[in-house]
Amino acid sequence: MSFDVDARSWALLQALQRDGRAPLKVLAEACGLSVAATAERLRRLQDAGVVRGVHAELDPVRAGYGVQAVVAIQAPQPGKQPLLACLQEMPEVLECHHVTGADSYLVQVVAVDLAHLETLVSAISRWGETRTSLVFSTPIRRRPLQPPRRPA
């Protein structure tokens, strides 16, 4: 299903990204629509797949994961589906990107400590060559999506 994301929809999306628990009244005020029209627009955005979900943002360190890392893996073609199945079952895997270049995938993981990370990387490395980068800090956190800018 296709949905045109116009200026009012972007205003709704930005308000929703700021506070996923905002009541419909607040969202309606942000996008300049009635509560009923806002609810309908939000439902259409969800049906179109523009809004995939509303989530809580957790602090990994305060939740007990002292180590964050990005694992790059170069996997041969026959091993990609089993690798993805393995990653899907690992709760420490937060995200996996299929990428171009020398690597097949970039995998964002969390671990309790370095020994736990070593166990995770060992499990992943059976599917291909890995390179692991520890995350020291995150100076730019994942940001809300903004309307695309059109080149001038």
C-alpha positions as CSV (number, residue, x, y, z in Angstrom):
1,M,0.0,0.0,0.0
2,S,1.3,3.4,-1.0
3,F,0.8,6.6,1.1
4,D,1.8,10.1,0.2
5,V,3.7,11.5,3.2
6,D,2.7,15.2,3.0
7,A,3.6,18.1,5.4
8,R,0.8,17.3,7.9
9,S,1.9,13.6,7.9
10,W,5.5,14.7,8.6
11,A,4.3,16.9,11.4
12,L,2.4,13.9,12.9
13,L,5.4,11.6,12.4
14,Q,7.8,14.1,14.0
15,A,5.5,14.5,17.1
16,L,5.2,10.7,17.3
17,Q,9.0,10.2,17.2
18,R,9.4,12.8,19.9
19,D,7.0,11.0,22.2
20,G,5.6,7.7,21.1
21,R,3.2,7.8,24.1
22,A,1.7,11.2,23.3
23,P,-2.1,11.2,23.4
24,L,-3.9,11.6,20.1
25,K,-5.0,15.1,21.3
26,V,-1.3,16.2,21.4
27,L,-0.5,14.6,18.1
28,A,-3.6,16.3,16.5
29,E,-2.4,19.7,17.8
30,A,1.1,19.0,16.4
31,C,-0.2,18.3,12.9
32,G,-3.2,20.7,12.8
33,L,-5.9,18.1,12.4
34,S,-8.9,16.9,14.5
35,V,-8.3,14.0,16.8
36,A,-10.5,11.8,14.5
37,A,-8.5,12.8,11.4
38,T,-5.2,12.3,13.2
39,A,-6.3,8.8,14.3
40,E,-7.3,7.9,10.7
41,R,-4.0,9.4,9.3
42,L,-2.0,7.5,11.8
43,R,-3.8,4.2,11.0
44,R,-3.1,4.8,7.2
45,L,0.5,5.5,7.9
46,Q,0.7,2.2,9.9
47,D,-1.1,0.3,7.2
48,A,1.3,1.7,4.6
49,G,4.2,0.6,6.7
50,V,5.5,4.1,7.2
51,V,5.1,3.6,11.0
52,R,6.4,0.2,11.8
53,G,6.1,0.5,15.5
54,V,6.5,2.7,18.6
55,H,9.3,1.6,20.9
56,A,11.0,2.5,24.2
57,E,14.6,3.6,24.0
58,L,16.7,1.8,26.6
59,D,20.2,2.5,27.8
60,P,22.2,-0.7,27.3
61,V,24.7,0.1,30.1
62,R,22.0,0.7,32.7
63,A,20.2,-2.4,31.4
64,G,23.3,-4.5,32.2
65,Y,25.2,-4.6,28.9
66,G,28.6,-3.0,29.6
67,V,30.0,-3.6,26.1
68,Q,28.7,-2.5,22.7
69,A,30.3,-3.5,19.4
70,V,29.9,-3.6,15.7
71,V,30.9,-6.9,14.1
72,A,31.6,-6.9,10.4
73,I,31.4,-10.3,8.7
74,Q,32.5,-11.5,5.3
75,A,30.3,-14.5,4.7
76,P,30.4,-16.7,1.6
77,Q,27.0,-17.0,-0.3
78,P,26.1,-20.5,0.9
79,G,26.5,-19.5,4.5
80,K,24.4,-16.3,4.5
81,Q,21.0,-17.8,5.2
82,P,22.3,-19.9,8.1
83,L,24.2,-16.9,9.4
84,L,21.1,-14.8,9.4
85,A,19.1,-17.5,11.1
86,C,21.8,-17.7,13.8
87,L,21.9,-13.9,14.3
88,Q,18.1,-13.8,14.5
89,E,18.2,-16.2,17.5
90,M,20.8,-14.1,19.4
91,P,19.1,-11.6,21.7
92,E,22.4,-9.6,21.9
93,V,22.1,-8.7,18.2
94,L,20.4,-5.3,18.0
95,E,20.7,-4.7,14.2
96,C,22.1,-6.3,11.1
97,H,22.8,-4.5,7.9
98,H,23.5,-6.2,4.6
99,V,26.2,-4.0,3.0
100,T,28.3,-3.5,0.0
101,G,32.0,-3.7,-0.1
102,A,34.3,-6.3,1.4
103,D,31.9,-7.2,4.2
104,S,28.6,-9.0,3.8
105,Y,27.0,-7.7,7.0
106,L,27.5,-5.2,9.8
107,V,26.0,-6.4,13.1
108,Q,25.4,-4.2,16.1
109,V,25.7,-6.2,19.3
110,V,25.6,-5.7,23.1
111,A,27.4,-7.9,25.6
112,V,27.6,-8.0,29.4
113,D,31.4,-7.9,29.3
114,L,34.3,-8.7,27.1
115,A,34.1,-12.5,27.8
116,H,30.5,-12.5,26.7
117,L,31.5,-10.5,23.5
118,E,34.2,-13.1,22.8
119,T,31.5,-15.9,23.0
120,L,29.2,-13.9,20.7
121,V,32.0,-13.2,18.1
122,S,33.0,-16.9,18.2
123,A,29.5,-18.0,17.4
124,I,29.3,-15.5,14.5
125,S,32.7,-16.2,13.1
126,R,31.9,-19.8,12.3
127,W,30.0,-18.4,9.3
128,G,32.9,-16.2,8.0
129,E,35.7,-13.9,8.7
130,T,34.9,-11.2,11.3
131,R,36.3,-7.9,12.4
132,T,35.0,-6.4,15.6
133,S,35.0,-2.7,16.6
134,L,34.3,-1.8,20.2
135,V,32.0,1.2,20.7
136,F,33.6,3.7,23.1
137,S,30.8,6.2,23.0
138,T,28.0,7.4,20.8
139,P,28.4,11.1,20.1
140,I,25.4,11.1,17.7
141,R,22.5,8.8,18.8
142,R,19.9,7.5,16.4
143,R,17.9,10.5,15.4
144,P,14.3,10.8,14.4
145,L,13.7,10.6,10.7
146,Q,13.1,14.0,9.0
147,P,11.4,14.9,5.8
148,P,13.8,14.2,2.9
149,R,15.5,17.3,1.5
150,R,15.2,17.8,-2.2
151,P,18.4,18.9,-4.0
152,A,18.2,22.5,-5.2
